Amino acid sequence: MRELARARELLGFRLVGYVVMPEHVHVLLSEPQRGTPSTVLHDLKLRVARRLRQRPRHAPAGQMALPFGEWRQPLRAFWQARFYDFNVYTEKKKKEKLEYMHSNPVARGLVRHPEDWAWSSWSNYAKKGQGLIPVDLL
């Protein structure tokens, strides 16, 4: 999560919402002051992958294992290779995209309710700003 906050600081964009999934991320953001949305996602994916591959880590009981193999095995891709962008022009569409993103962990069967997925901006909206990282609320 700190990587997303750092990318936001460096590239200068408004973060409206996010959901970090095991192999991909949903991000609803403004046009960055520096670079493009592609720059933002590239920077974010690179930072996260590098940080997680620095040394072997053991996940606490009940936490998902990282999608790459045992230490010293050939590394496989951590993130999905491509991303899909979608221009959002209306408040209605922003809300629709935010609801879709927040429901993704539920749709995948990872949790029963969006509040149970800690790695999203759902709590920023439901709890009026109390999330892992700040977002620019709708």
Buried (B, 14 or more C-beta within 10 A) or exposed (E): EEBBEBBBEBBBBEBBBBBBBEEBBBBBBBEBEEBEBEBBBBBBBBBBBEEBBEEEEEEEEEEEEBEBEEEEEEEEEBBEEEBEEEEBEEEEEBBEBBBBBBBBBBEEEEEEEBBEBEBBBBBBBEEEEEBBBEBBEE
